[in-house]
Amino acid sequence: MINFVLATLALLPQESDLADRLKAAYVDAADALVKLQMSSGAWPVIMPDRQVPSVAYTAMTVRALSGAPPALRSKYQANLDKGLEFLLGKANPDGSFGEGDSGTYMKTYATAVALSALSTAPRTERIGDAIRGAQAYLKRNQLTEGPHKGGSGYGDEEPKRNPETGLFEVKRSTTANLSASAAVAEAMKDSGVSLSDDYWPLVTEFVRKCQNNSEVNKDPAFLAALKEKGMSVGDDGSLYYTPVADGAVQKAGTRKVADREFIVGYGSMTYDGIKTYIYAGLRRDSPEVKSALGWIKRNYTLDAHPGFVFNPGTKTHLRGLYYYYLMMARALDACGERPLVAADGRSHDWPVELGEQLLKTMRESKAWQNENPAWYEGDSVLVTGYVLNVLDILLNYVR
C-alpha cells in the first residue's frame, strides 16, 4: 500500500507539468486559429485562391473553444460570440445547416456539428429555436426503413436542375454511414435528447449492422447481401464505415481469413461505435460495447490509425489519424475507461499518452496537420479544431 501511494505521488508533478504544457500549446494553437476567423465570424476552408466560410469548421472551432478551461475560454469569448452569430445566421428554414453559398451541401453532417456547437451556448430563445429546429431536421432525416434503417448519411445529394421545370431539386440520400450517424448521435446527446426518444433504438439498430460481431449483427437483409458476395460478418468486435457488401466503398476494404471474407473495421469507426452505443444507453458490459473494447485493447496505438495497412510510402496508416484521436478521446471519456489495459496486459494512461503525442506532433506554425491529406486532414484549420476538442477532454483528466 505504501509503495502504491509513493508511486502515485511520484506521478503528480509529472502530470502537472504535462497539464501546463498542454495549456500552453492550447493557447498557442487557439491564438493562431482565431487570427483566421473571418469578419463574418466564420472559420474558413482555405483554398489556393480564396477563403470559403464553413459551417462545419466554424462549429468545430466554436465547440472546442467553448469547452476550454474557464480561464482560457474567457480569453476567446468574443470569438465564440462571433462564431455563434455566424452559425445562427446560417440556419435554413427547415431547421438544417449546410455548406456552400446555398447552404444545401452536406446538410446532415453540417447540421449535426452545428447543433453540438449551439448546445454549448446559453439557451436564449433564439438559440433554443435553432436547437429545436436542428433536432427536428436530423430526426426527419434519420432513415426509418430499408437496409440502412436507423442511420444517417452526410446529407442530401447535390442539387440538380430538373430539365422540365428548370428548378433545382434535391434528392434525399437513402444510404447511411457510421461516421455521419455517430455525429448525429453526438449532437442529439449534446443537445439533451432524452433516452426515451425513439431516435436511440433506431440508431443502435444501425450501428449493430456496422460491427464485426455475429452475436449482434443479425439483420437478415444485410446478411443475405453479404452471403451473395461470398462474405460474412466478422467476429473481432471492430466497426466499419457502412453496412454495404462491397469492399470498394469500405474505407479499409475487406480481408479474407481462411474461407471467410469480412469487412475490415478500423480505429475511428470502432470508437465512434462505442460512444454511440454508450450515448444510446447501452452498458459497458453489453456484447456490443464489450467486443468493441476488446478490439481496441488488442489494437491500441497512437502512432498509426489501426485497421489501415502500414505503408511508409503512401502513409496509408496515417489516414484520418487526427479524427481517430478525437473519436478515441470522446469514446474513452464516455465509457470511463482509464486506464486502458491492453490485451498484452500493459496499462495505458491514455490522457497522458495522447497528450504527449499531440505535443510531439504540433508544428512550428502552432497548428496540427496530417502528413496524409485524406479526409481533409491536409487542412490545418480542421485538424487544429479536432485537436483543441481533444485537449478539452484531456485537460479534464490531466491536472
C-alpha positions in Angstrom: 0.0 0.0 0.0 2.8 2.4 0.9 4.6 1.7 -2.4 1.3 2.4 -4.3 0.9 5.7 -2.5 4.5 6.7 -3.2 4.2 5.7 -6.9 1.0 7.8 -7.2 2.6 10.8 -5.5 5.6 10.5 -7.9 3.3 10.9 -10.8 1.7 14.1 -9.7 4.4 16.6 -10.6 4.8 14.9 -13.9 1.1 15.2 -14.7 1.0 18.8 -13.5 3.9 19.6 -15.8 2.0 18.0 -18.7 -1.1 20.0 -17.9 0.9 23.2 -18.1 2.5 22.2 -21.4 -0.9 21.2 -22.8 -2.5 24.6 -21.7 0.4 26.5 -23.3 0.0 24.5 -26.6 -3.7 25.2 -26.4 -3.2 28.9 -26.2 -0.6 28.9 -29.0 -2.9 27.0 -31.3 -6.1 28.9 -30.4 -4.3 32.2 -30.8 -3.2 31.1 -34.3 -6.7 29.8 -35.1 -8.6 33.0 -34.0 -6.4 35.0 -36.3 -8.0 33.1 -39.2 -11.6 34.0 -38.2 -13.3 36.0 -40.9 -15.2 39.2 -40.3 -18.4 37.2 -40.6 -17.4 35.1 -37.6 -16.8 32.1 -39.8 -13.7 29.9 -39.9 -12.9 29.2 -43.5 -11.8 26.4 -45.7 -8.6 28.0 -47.1 -8.3 27.4 -50.9 -5.3 28.4 -53.0 -7.2 31.5 -54.4 -9.8 32.3 -51.7 -11.3 31.5 -48.3 -14.7 29.8 -48.1 -16.6 30.3 -44.9 -17.6 26.9 -43.5 -20.4 25.9 -41.1 -18.6 22.7 -40.1 -15.2 24.3 -39.5 -16.8 27.1 -37.5 -18.9 24.7 -35.4 -15.8 22.5 -34.7 -13.9 25.6 -33.5 -16.7 27.0 -31.5 -17.3 23.7 -29.7 -13.6 23.5 -29.0 -13.2 27.0 -27.5 -16.5 26.6 -25.6 -15.0 23.5 -23.9 -11.7 25.2 -22.9 -10.8 25.6 -19.2 -12.6 28.6 -17.9 -9.6 30.9 -17.8 -8.9 30.1 -21.5 -12.5 30.3 -22.6 -12.9 33.9 -21.3 -9.9 34.9 -23.5 -11.8 33.8 -26.6 -15.4 34.8 -25.6 -15.6 37.5 -28.3 -14.5 35.0 -31.0 -17.0 32.5 -29.7 -19.8 35.0 -29.8 -19.0 35.9 -33.4 -18.8 32.3 -34.4 -22.2 31.5 -32.8 -23.7 34.5 -34.6 -22.4 33.2 -37.9 -23.9 29.8 -37.2 -27.3 31.2 -36.3 -27.3 33.2 -39.5 -26.8 30.0 -41.5 -29.9 28.2 -40.2 -32.2 27.2 -43.1 -36.0 27.5 -42.9 -36.2 23.7 -42.5 -34.0 23.8 -39.4 -30.9 22.5 -41.1 -27.5 24.0 -41.7 -25.4 23.3 -44.8 -22.2 24.1 -46.6 -21.7 26.3 -49.6 -23.3 29.6 -50.5 -26.7 27.9 -50.9 -26.5 26.0 -47.6 -27.6 22.8 -49.3 -24.4 20.7 -49.2 -23.6 18.1 -46.5 -26.7 19.2 -44.7 -27.0 16.3 -42.2 -23.4 16.4 -41.1 -23.3 20.2 -41.0 -26.5 20.3 -39.0 -25.1 17.8 -36.5 -21.9 19.7 -35.8 -23.7 23.0 -35.7 -26.2 21.5 -33.2 -23.3 20.3 -31.0 -21.7 23.8 -31.1 -25.0 25.6 -30.4 -25.6 23.3 -27.4 -22.6 24.8 -25.7 -24.1 28.2 -25.5 -26.7 29.6 -23.0 -30.2 28.8 -24.1 -31.5 32.1 -25.3 -34.8 32.0 -27.1 -33.0 32.3 -30.5 -30.5 29.6 -29.7 -33.3 27.3 -28.3 -35.3 27.7 -31.5 -32.2 26.9 -33.6 -31.5 23.8 -31.5 -35.1 22.5 -31.7 -35.1 23.1 -35.5 -31.8 21.2 -36.0 -33.0 18.3 -33.8 -36.2 18.1 -35.8 -34.4 18.1 -39.1 -32.0 15.4 -38.0 -34.8 13.2 -36.8 -36.7 13.7 -40.1 -33.6 12.6 -42.0 -32.9 9.5 -39.9 -33.7 6.6 -42.2 -36.7 4.7 -40.9 -36.9 1.9 -43.5 -34.7 0.0 -45.9 -31.3 -1.6 -45.4 -29.8 1.4 -43.7 -32.7 1.9 -41.3 -31.7 3.9 -38.2 -28.7 5.6 -39.8 -27.9 8.9 -41.4 -25.8 9.9 -44.4 -23.8 13.1 -44.8 -26.7 14.9 -46.4 -28.9 15.2 -49.4 -27.4 14.6 -52.8 -26.1 17.6 -54.8 -29.0 19.7 -56.1 -29.7 19.1 -59.8 -31.7 21.1 -62.2 -35.0 19.4 -63.4 -34.9 19.8 -67.2 -38.7 20.0 -67.3 -39.3 22.7 -64.6 -35.9 24.4 -64.7 -35.8 24.3 -60.9 -33.1 22.8 -58.8 -34.3 19.7 -56.9 -32.6 17.8 -54.0 -32.9 14.0 -53.9 -32.8 12.6 -50.4 -30.0 10.2 -49.7 -31.1 6.6 -48.9 -27.7 5.4 -47.7 -26.1 5.9 -44.3 -22.6 5.5 -42.8 -21.4 5.2 -39.2 -19.3 8.4 -39.3 -22.3 10.7 -40.1 -24.7 8.6 -37.9 -22.3 9.0 -35.0 -22.0 12.7 -35.5 -25.8 13.0 -35.4 -25.9 10.8 -32.2 -23.4 13.1 -30.6 -25.4 16.1 -31.5 -28.5 14.5 -30.1 -26.7 13.7 -26.8 -25.1 17.2 -26.6 -28.5 18.9 -27.1 -30.2 16.8 -24.5 -32.4 14.5 -26.5 -34.0 12.0 -24.0 -33.0 8.4 -24.0 -36.7 7.6 -24.2 -36.8 9.2 -27.6 -37.4 6.7 -30.4 -34.3 8.0 -32.2 -31.9 6.0 -29.9 -33.1 2.4 -30.6 -33.1 3.1 -34.3 -29.5 4.4 -34.4 -28.5 1.4 -32.2 -30.1 -0.9 -34.8 -28.0 0.7 -37.5 -24.7 0.7 -35.6 -25.1 -3.1 -34.9 -25.0 -3.6 -38.7 -21.6 -1.9 -38.8 -20.0 -4.2 -36.3 -18.0 -7.4 -36.8 -19.9 -9.2 -34.2 -22.1 -12.1 -35.4 -23.8 -12.2 -32.0 -25.5 -8.8 -32.6 -25.2 -8.1 -36.3 -28.1 -10.2 -37.4 -30.0 -8.0 -39.9 -31.4 -10.6 -42.4 -31.2 -8.3 -45.5 -27.6 -7.4 -44.8 -26.6 -10.9 -44.0 -28.2 -12.0 -47.3 -26.3 -9.3 -49.2 -23.0 -10.4 -47.7 -23.7 -14.1 -48.5 -24.5 -13.2 -52.1 -21.0 -11.7 -52.4 -19.3 -14.6 -50.6 -18.8 -12.6 -47.5 -19.8 -12.8 -43.8 -19.8 -10.8 -40.6 -16.5 -11.0 -38.8 -16.1 -11.6 -35.0 -13.3 -9.3 -33.9 -15.7 -6.7 -32.5 -14.4 -3.8 -34.7 -16.7 -1.4 -36.5 -16.6 -0.3 -40.2 -17.9 2.5 -42.3 -21.2 1.3 -43.7 -23.3 -1.9 -44.0 -22.7 -2.4 -47.7 -21.4 -5.7 -49.0 -18.8 -4.1 -51.3 -15.2 -3.7 -50.3 -14.8 -0.8 -52.8 -17.0 1.5 -50.6 -15.3 0.5 -47.3 -12.5 2.7 -46.1 -10.3 -0.1 -45.1 -11.5 -2.7 -47.6 -12.1 -6.4 -46.9 -9.9 -9.2 -45.6 -10.0 -12.9 -46.2 -9.1 -15.3 -43.3 -9.3 -19.0 -44.1 -12.6 -19.3 -46.0 -14.2 -16.2 -44.7 -14.1 -12.7 -46.2 -15.3 -9.8 -44.0 -15.3 -6.0 -43.9 -12.2 -4.6 -42.1 -13.0 -2.5 -39.1 -10.8 0.4 -38.0 -10.0 2.6 -35.1 -12.1 5.7 -35.6 -15.2 3.8 -36.5 -14.8 1.4 -33.6 -14.5 4.3 -31.2 -17.5 6.0 -33.0 -19.5 2.9 -32.4 -18.5 2.6 -28.7 -19.5 6.2 -27.9 -22.8 5.9 -29.9 -23.7 2.7 -28.0 -23.0 4.5 -24.7 -24.9 7.6 -25.7 -27.9 5.3 -26.6 -27.9 3.8 -23.2 -26.0 0.5 -23.6 -23.8 -0.6 -20.8 -20.1 -1.3 -20.9 -20.7 -5.0 -20.4 -23.2 -5.2 -23.3 -22.0 -7.6 -26.1 -21.7 -4.6 -28.4 -19.5 -2.4 -26.3 -17.6 -5.3 -24.7 -16.5 -6.7 -28.0 -15.6 -3.3 -29.5 -13.5 -2.5 -26.4 -11.8 -5.9 -26.8 -10.7 -4.9 -30.4 -9.4 -1.6 -29.1 -7.4 -3.3 -26.4 -5.8 -5.6 -29.0 -5.1 -2.7 -31.3 -4.3 0.3 -29.1 -1.7 2.6 -30.7 -1.1 6.3 -31.2 1.5 6.0 -34.0 -1.0 4.9 -36.7 -4.7 4.5 -37.4 -5.3 0.9 -36.6 -7.1 -1.1 -39.3 -5.2 0.7 -42.2 -2.2 -1.0 -43.7 1.2 0.4 -42.7 2.9 1.9 -45.7 5.7 4.4 -45.2 5.5 5.5 -48.9 1.8 6.3 -49.2 1.4 6.8 -45.4 -1.9 4.9 -45.6 -1.5 4.1 -41.9 -1.9 7.8 -41.1 -5.2 8.2 -42.9 -7.6 10.1 -40.7 -5.2 10.0 -37.8 -6.5 13.1 -36.0 -10.1 12.2 -36.5 -9.1 8.9 -34.8 -7.6 10.8 -31.9 -10.8 12.8 -31.5 -13.0 9.7 -31.5 -10.6 7.9 -29.1 -10.8 10.7 -26.6 -14.6 11.1 -26.8 -15.3 7.3 -26.6 -12.9 6.5 -23.7 -14.2 9.5 -21.9 -17.8 8.4 -22.5 -17.2 4.9 -21.1 -14.9 6.0 -18.3 -12.1 3.7 -19.4 -9.0 5.0 -17.6 -6.5 3.4 -17.6 -7.0 1.3 -20.7 -5.5 -2.1 -20.0 -4.4 -3.6 -23.4 -4.7 -7.2 -24.3 -1.0 -7.7 -23.6 -1.6 -6.6 -20.0 0.1 -3.2 -20.4 -1.8 -0.3 -18.7 -2.1 2.8 -20.8 -3.0 6.1 -19.2 -4.4 7.3 -22.4 -4.9 11.0 -21.5 -1.2 11.3 -20.6 0.0 9.3 -23.7 -2.3 11.1 -26.1 -1.3 14.5 -24.6 2.3 13.7 -25.1 1.6 12.6 -28.7 -0.1 15.8 -29.6 2.7 17.9 -28.1 5.2 15.9 -30.2 3.3 16.4 -33.4 2.5 20.1 -33.1 4.1 22.1 -35.9 6.2 25.3 -35.7 3.1 27.1 -37.1 1.4 26.3 -33.8 -1.1 24.1 -35.6 -1.6 20.4 -36.5 -1.8 18.9 -39.9 -1.7 15.3 -41.1 1.1 14.1 -43.5 -1.7 12.1 -45.2 -4.2 14.7 -46.6 -7.1 12.2 -46.9 -10.4 13.1 -45.2 -9.5 16.8 -45.4 -6.7 16.4 -42.9 -4.3 18.3 -45.0 -6.2 21.4 -43.8 -4.7 22.7 -40.6 -7.8 24.6 -39.7 -9.9 21.5 -39.5 -7.1 19.4 -37.8 -6.3 22.0 -35.3 -10.0 22.2 -34.4 -10.0 18.5 -33.9 -7.0 18.7 -31.6 -8.4 21.6 -29.5 -11.5 19.4 -28.9 -9.3 16.6 -27.8 -7.4 18.9 -25.5 -10.7 20.0 -23.9 -11.2 16.3 -22.8 -7.6 15.7 -21.8 -7.4 18.7 -19.6 -10.3 17.3 -17.5 -8.0 14.4 -16.7 -4.5 15.8 -16.7 -4.2 18.4 -13.9 
